[in-house]
């Protein structure tokens, strides 16, 4: 869990295919406790034939706890997920 008072964080991820198969990926986030709401998709793309990929995106935070999920999915249907929980606290100046 990351606890921050910052309004913006940079989400960095490095993905690779151990079998050498290209893959699609997406990043989504949801507010913890809002189970009825669908997650917001932040990014979606594919590896464009590459077997390794790095991504970086700035994410603006509202106060509260968010769950960020990075999903990679290959053509054979294999899927990998990684989660990051971020809690935004009140900014202290």
C-alpha positions, 0 to 999 in steps of 0.5 A: 500500500502506498499512502500519499498526500500528493495529488498526482502519482506516476504509475510505472510498470514493466511487463514481459512475456516469458514465452515470447508471445505478444500480449495486450495490456490495460490499467484500470482503477476503482475506489475501494468500497464502491463495489457496484461501480465498474473500474475506470480503464486508464490505458489499453494497448498491445505490445505491438509484437514486442515481448517486453514493454514499459509503461508510465502514466500520471494518475490524478488522485482524489482523497480516499483509497484506490485499487490500481490493477494492471492486466496482461493477456496473451493470445493463448488466453493466459492472464496476469494481474498485479494490484497496487493500493493507494490511499490519498490523505489530505494534503499537508502544506 
